[in-house]
Amino acid sequence: MQDLNHDLVVIGGGIIGVTCAWQLIQKGYKVLLLEKDDIGQGASFGNAGHIATEQVLPLASPAILRQLPRMLLDPQGPLRLDWRYLPQIAPWLLKLVANMRPQAQRNSSAGLRLLNEASLSAWQKLLQQAGLSKLLKADGSLLVCESESAFDDLYQHQRVLEALGVTAESWPGQHLHQQVSGLTPKIKGGLFFPDTAHVIDPYQLVVKLFKQAIAAGMEQLQAEVHGGRCLDNGIELNTSKGKLFAKRVLVASGAWSAPLVKELAGIKVPLDTERGYHLMLPSETHRLPMAVSSLERKFIMTPMEAGLRLAGTVEFAGLERAPDYRRAQGLVRHADALFSQPLDIKDATPWMGCRPSLPDSLPVIDRVGPQGRLLLAFGHHHLGLTQAAVTAQLMLSLVSGTPPELDITPFRLARFGQLPPSHTFNNSVCLPGS
């Protein structure tokens, strides 16, 4: 067994793992990153690129129950459940239903707001330090509606968000079309979110942060982690490259995190996956000045350096089933309906990725095990990009033993049940190099 001379081993080469590793490297920690595939090839490769600070409402809502029959029958709907996956996801769905209770929804919204309101400034600070500010466009985003009948829903949504502390400006049709030309006159109005942003190349963001971390001394090993165990003096990892012994380990493996946590800590986490799709239109590089989403159609269009990205839909079908790229191709029909002129779909490319989802729509940001040596950062569902920088700040606090700037209580693993006594710890004992 190889005894690693590192302060921390990060498992996961997506936006969460890489951003956490980058943050720790800047503070002088010795970090090894383990990833079985190429860096940034999971959900981080194809996300919508939207820094979605306005999205503070949990997935769990009574509307989900009303949509269940359609979810099972409509393969192209914005929210779909593959009926073949129903037996596996049934326990997760029951927990989702439990989180539809009013108090549970309030707790989820409060937790999402806590992270999201710090997310944009965290990204701006990190990217400035990294010299990558040009990758972020803080131009706000727009939510549009097409019908007069949707106005009530739109402004009710605005009232709900403002009650949660989200700034949303009402844009009537004339003002909206002055600000964003080329949209169809059928769009009657929208909500502008000034405190949002978008990334012009999410994949390059991960790659550039990874390369900077390597240049600063981080090491990488391309290996799959099959399991391991927590010991009093460290953590043993079973990998495709043999056994490794680490002082501390951060699990940031996205939708693949739950088996690792079960193996390492004996804790069962109710994690499943939302499969998201996008269609990239490389010929549409100047169509929009900001990200635009549709209230009725439930998808988003984000302008990027390489074209216009159409993204959206939630599909529950597990990690193994092959993608149904009809869901990506179908986004063109919805996007065309929002423009006066049809989109150029030449050389369009579809993509599907698995986003880690917990039934309360909150991530796990925590540390458990003897002396808190096992750190956890996963379950950010479709807000992984949004919350990555603030998660990295919180992880630095957990590693260093300093009080975090945000209360991480809503994100602790204990919310899913009482942890065994061996997994409790005191915040003061996990010091650098311990």
C-alpha positions in Angstrom: 0.0 0.0 0.0 1.4 3.4 -1.0 1.5 6.0 1.8 0.8 9.3 0.2 2.7 12.4 1.3 -0.3 14.7 0.7 -2.5 16.8 2.9 -5.6 15.8 1.0 -6.7 13.5 -1.8 -9.6 14.8 -3.9 -11.7 12.2 -5.7 -13.4 13.8 -8.7 -12.2 15.9 -11.6 -15.4 17.9 -12.3 -16.0 21.5 -11.5 -16.5 20.9 -7.7 -13.4 18.7 -7.2 -11.2 20.9 -9.4 -12.3 24.2 -7.8 -11.8 22.8 -4.3 -8.4 21.5 -5.3 -7.4 24.8 -6.8 -8.5 26.7 -3.7 -6.5 24.4 -1.4 -3.4 24.6 -3.6 -3.4 28.4 -3.4 -3.2 28.1 0.4 -0.2 25.8 0.4 -1.8 22.4 0.8 -0.4 19.4 -0.9 -3.2 17.9 -3.0 -3.5 14.7 -5.1 -6.5 14.6 -7.5 -7.9 11.2 -8.5 -10.2 11.0 -11.6 -10.9 7.9 -13.7 -11.7 9.8 -16.8 -10.4 13.0 -18.4 -10.8 16.2 -16.4 -14.1 17.9 -16.8 -15.8 15.3 -19.0 -18.9 14.7 -16.8 -21.7 17.1 -16.1 -19.1 19.9 -15.9 -18.5 19.6 -19.7 -22.0 20.3 -20.9 -23.8 22.3 -18.2 -25.9 25.4 -19.2 -23.1 27.8 -18.2 -25.6 29.8 -16.1 -24.6 31.1 -12.7 -28.1 30.6 -11.5 -28.2 32.6 -8.3 -32.0 33.1 -8.8 -32.8 29.4 -8.6 -33.7 29.1 -4.9 -36.8 26.9 -5.2 -36.3 23.1 -4.6 -37.3 20.5 -7.1 -39.7 19.0 -4.6 -43.1 20.6 -5.1 -46.7 19.4 -5.4 -46.5 20.1 -9.1 -44.2 17.1 -9.5 -47.0 14.8 -8.3 -49.5 16.4 -10.8 -47.0 15.9 -13.6 -46.2 12.2 -12.8 -48.5 10.6 -15.3 -47.2 12.8 -18.1 -43.6 12.2 -16.9 -44.1 8.5 -17.4 -45.8 8.8 -20.9 -44.1 11.7 -22.6 -40.5 10.9 -23.6 -39.9 14.5 -24.8 -41.4 16.4 -21.9 -39.3 18.8 -19.8 -39.5 16.5 -16.8 -39.4 12.8 -17.5 -39.2 9.6 -15.5 -38.2 6.5 -17.4 -40.8 4.0 -16.3 -38.1 1.2 -16.4 -36.1 3.1 -13.7 -39.1 3.5 -11.4 -38.3 0.5 -9.1 -34.8 1.8 -8.5 -35.8 5.4 -7.9 -38.9 4.8 -5.9 -37.2 5.2 -2.4 -35.7 8.5 -3.6 -39.1 9.7 -4.9 -40.7 8.9 -1.5 -38.1 11.1 0.1 -38.8 13.8 -2.5 -42.5 13.7 -1.6 -41.5 14.1 2.1 -39.7 17.2 1.2 -42.8 18.7 -0.3 -44.0 19.6 3.2 -44.1 23.4 3.7 -41.4 23.5 6.4 -39.1 21.2 4.4 -39.6 23.4 1.3 -38.8 26.5 3.4 -35.6 24.8 4.7 -34.5 23.9 1.2 -35.1 27.4 -0.2 -33.3 29.0 2.7 -30.3 26.7 2.2 -30.2 27.3 -1.6 -30.5 31.1 -1.0 -27.6 30.9 1.5 -25.3 29.4 -1.0 -26.5 31.2 -4.1 -26.3 34.7 -2.7 -22.6 34.1 -2.1 -21.9 32.3 -5.3 -21.4 35.1 -7.9 -19.0 37.1 -5.7 -17.1 33.9 -4.8 -16.7 33.2 -8.6 -15.6 36.8 -9.3 -13.0 36.6 -6.5 -11.7 33.2 -7.6 -11.5 34.1 -11.3 -9.8 37.4 -10.6 -7.1 35.5 -8.6 -6.8 33.0 -11.4 -6.6 35.6 -14.1 -9.7 34.1 -15.8 -12.3 36.8 -15.3 -12.9 37.0 -19.1 -14.6 33.6 -18.8 -17.5 35.1 -16.8 -20.0 37.5 -18.2 -22.0 39.2 -15.3 -24.7 40.5 -17.6 -27.7 39.1 -15.8 -30.2 36.7 -17.3 -33.8 36.8 -18.5 -36.9 34.7 -17.9 -39.5 35.3 -20.6 -43.1 34.3 -21.1 -45.0 34.1 -24.4 -48.7 34.3 -23.4 -50.9 36.7 -21.6 -52.2 33.8 -19.5 -48.7 33.2 -18.2 -48.3 36.7 -16.9 -50.0 35.8 -13.6 -47.6 32.9 -13.2 -44.6 35.1 -14.0 -45.4 37.8 -11.5 -46.4 35.2 -8.9 -43.0 33.7 -9.4 -41.4 37.2 -9.0 -43.2 37.7 -5.7 -42.1 34.3 -4.4 -38.5 35.0 -5.3 -38.4 38.5 -3.9 -39.8 37.1 -0.6 -36.7 34.9 -0.6 -34.4 37.8 -1.2 -33.9 37.4 -5.0 -33.8 40.6 -7.0 -36.1 40.3 -10.1 -36.9 43.2 -12.3 -40.2 43.2 -14.3 -39.6 43.9 -18.0 -42.7 44.6 -20.1 -42.6 43.6 -23.7 -41.5 46.9 -25.3 -38.5 47.3 -22.9 -37.6 43.6 -23.2 -37.4 43.8 -27.0 -35.3 47.0 -26.8 -32.8 45.2 -24.6 -32.7 41.9 -26.4 -33.3 42.2 -30.1 -34.3 39.3 -32.4 -36.8 37.6 -30.0 -40.2 37.0 -31.4 -42.9 39.7 -30.8 -45.0 36.9 -29.3 -42.9 37.3 -26.1 -45.0 39.5 -23.9 -42.6 40.2 -21.1 -40.2 38.8 -18.6 -38.1 38.9 -15.5 -34.6 40.2 -15.5 -32.2 38.9 -12.8 -29.3 41.4 -12.5 -27.4 39.3 -10.0 -26.8 36.3 -12.3 -24.0 35.6 -14.9 -22.9 33.1 -17.4 -19.7 31.3 -18.3 -18.7 31.4 -21.9 -16.9 28.0 -21.9 -17.7 25.8 -18.8 -15.3 23.0 -20.0 -12.4 25.4 -20.4 -13.1 26.8 -17.0 -12.5 23.4 -15.4 -9.4 22.7 -17.6 -7.7 26.0 -17.0 -8.2 25.8 -13.2 -6.9 22.2 -13.3 -3.8 23.3 -15.2 -3.2 26.2 -12.8 -3.4 23.8 -9.9 -1.0 21.4 -11.5 1.4 24.3 -12.2 1.2 25.2 -8.5 2.1 21.7 -7.4 -1.0 19.6 -7.4 -0.5 16.0 -8.6 -3.0 13.9 -10.6 -3.5 10.2 -10.8 -5.9 8.8 -13.4 -7.5 6.0 -11.4 -10.9 4.7 -10.3 -11.6 4.5 -6.6 -13.5 1.3 -5.8 -13.8 1.8 -2.1 -11.8 1.8 1.1 -12.1 2.4 4.8 -11.6 5.1 7.4 -8.9 4.5 10.0 -8.0 6.4 13.1 -4.9 7.8 11.5 -6.1 8.2 7.9 -8.1 6.7 5.0 -7.3 3.6 3.0 -8.4 3.8 -0.7 -8.8 0.8 -3.0 -8.1 2.1 -6.5 -7.5 0.7 -10.0 -3.8 1.6 -9.4 -3.6 -0.3 -6.1 -4.1 0.6 -2.4 -3.4 4.2 -1.3 -3.2 5.6 2.2 -4.2 9.2 2.6 -4.3 11.6 5.6 -7.6 13.1 4.4 -10.0 12.5 1.4 -12.5 14.7 -0.3 -15.3 12.9 -2.1 -16.4 15.2 -5.0 -17.5 12.6 -7.4 -20.9 14.0 -8.4 -23.6 11.5 -9.2 -21.1 8.6 -8.4 -20.4 9.8 -4.8 -23.0 7.7 -2.8 -21.3 4.3 -3.2 -18.0 5.8 -2.1 -19.5 7.3 1.0 -21.2 4.1 1.9 -18.0 2.1 1.5 -15.7 4.6 3.3 -18.0 5.8 6.1 -20.8 3.2 6.3 -23.4 6.0 5.6 -26.1 5.6 3.0 -26.8 8.8 1.2 -30.1 9.2 -0.8 -28.4 10.4 -4.0 -29.7 9.9 -7.4 -29.1 11.6 -10.8 -30.9 14.1 -12.9 -29.9 13.5 -16.5 -29.6 16.9 -18.3 -29.3 17.5 -22.1 -27.9 20.2 -24.3 -27.6 21.0 -28.0 -24.7 23.2 -29.1 -25.2 25.4 -32.1 -21.7 26.5 -33.3 -23.1 28.8 -36.0 -25.0 30.9 -33.5 -22.3 32.9 -31.7 -24.0 36.3 -31.6 -27.7 35.6 -31.2 -28.1 36.6 -27.6 -26.4 39.1 -25.2 -27.3 37.1 -22.1 -28.8 33.8 -21.0 -32.5 33.6 -21.8 -34.9 31.0 -20.3 -38.6 30.2 -21.0 -41.2 30.1 -18.3 -43.5 27.9 -20.4 -40.9 25.7 -22.2 -38.6 25.1 -19.2 -35.3 25.4 -20.9 -32.4 27.9 -21.2 -30.3 29.4 -24.1 -26.8 30.6 -23.1 -24.5 32.5 -25.4 -21.0 31.0 -25.4 -17.7 31.5 -27.1 -18.3 28.4 -29.2 -21.9 29.1 -30.1 -25.4 29.1 -28.5 -26.1 26.3 -26.0 -29.7 25.1 -25.6 -30.0 23.3 -22.4 -32.6 21.9 -20.1 -34.9 19.1 -19.3 -34.7 16.8 -16.3 -34.7 13.0 -16.9 -34.7 10.4 -14.2 -33.2 7.2 -15.8 -30.2 6.4 -13.8 -26.5 6.4 -14.6 -26.3 3.4 -17.0 -29.1 3.9 -19.6 -28.0 5.2 -23.0 -28.9 8.9 -23.7 -32.0 9.7 -25.6 -30.7 12.4 -27.8 -34.2 13.2 -29.2 -34.5 15.2 -26.0 -31.6 17.4 -27.0 -32.7 17.7 -30.6 -36.2 18.7 -29.5 -34.8 21.8 -27.9 -34.4 23.4 -31.3 -38.2 23.5 -31.8 -38.6 25.4 -28.5 -35.7 27.8 -29.2 -37.0 28.6 -32.7 -40.3 29.5 -31.3 -38.6 32.3 -29.3 -36.9 34.0 -32.2 -38.1 36.0 -35.2 -35.7 34.2 -37.5 -34.9 30.4 -37.3 -31.7 29.2 -35.8 -28.8 27.9 -37.9 -28.5 24.3 -36.7 -25.6 23.3 -39.0 -23.1 21.0 -37.2 -25.2 21.0 -34.0 -24.0 18.6 -31.4 -26.1 16.9 -28.6 -24.8 16.0 -25.2 -26.1 14.3 -22.0 -24.7 14.5 -18.5 -25.6 13.1 -15.1 -26.2 15.7 -12.3 -26.1 14.5 -8.7 -29.4 15.1 -7.0 -30.6 14.8 -3.4 -34.3 14.9 -2.5 -34.1 18.2 -0.6 -32.2 19.9 -3.5 -29.3 20.8 -1.2 -25.8 19.6 -1.6 -23.7 17.8 1.0 -20.8 20.0 2.3 -19.4 18.3 5.4 -16.7 16.2 7.0 -17.2 13.0 8.9 -15.2 10.1 10.2 -12.4 10.0 12.8 -11.1 13.5 13.3 -13.2 14.6 10.3 -10.8 13.2 7.8 -13.4 12.3 5.2 -14.7 15.5 3.5 -17.7 15.6 1.3 -18.8 18.0 -1.5 -21.4 16.6 -3.8 -25.2 16.6 -4.6 -25.3 20.1 -6.1 -27.9 18.9 -8.8 -28.1 21.5 -11.6 -26.3 24.1 -9.5 -22.8 22.6 -9.5 -21.3 25.3 -11.6 -23.2 28.0 -9.7 -22.1 26.8 -6.3 -18.6 25.5 -7.0 -16.6 28.5 -5.9 -18.5 29.1 -2.7 -18.2 25.3 -2.0 -14.5 25.6 -2.4 -14.4 28.4 0.1 -16.3 26.3 2.6 -14.1 23.3 2.0 -11.0 25.3 2.7 -12.5 26.3 6.1 -13.3 22.6 6.9 -9.8 21.5 6.0 -8.1 24.3 7.9 -10.4 24.1 10.9 -11.3 27.8 10.7 -14.9 28.9 11.1 -16.7 29.0 7.7 -18.2 32.2 6.5 -21.5 30.5 6.0 -23.4 28.3 8.3 -23.0 24.8 6.8 -25.6 23.2 9.1 -28.2 22.9 6.2 -25.7 20.9 4.1 -24.4 18.4 6.7 -24.8 14.7 6.1 -26.5 14.3 9.5 -29.8 15.8 8.0 -30.4 12.3 6.5 -30.2 10.6 9.8 -28.1 10.3 13.0 -24.4 9.6 12.3 -22.7 6.8 14.2 -20.6 8.1 17.2 -17.4 7.3 15.3 -18.3 9.9 12.7 -18.6 12.8 15.0 -15.8 15.3 15.4 -14.7 18.6 16.9 -14.1 21.5 14.5 -10.8 22.3 16.2 -9.0 18.9 15.6 -8.7 18.9 11.8 -5.7 21.1 11.4 -3.3 21.5 8.4 -1.1 18.4 8.1 -2.9 16.5 10.9 
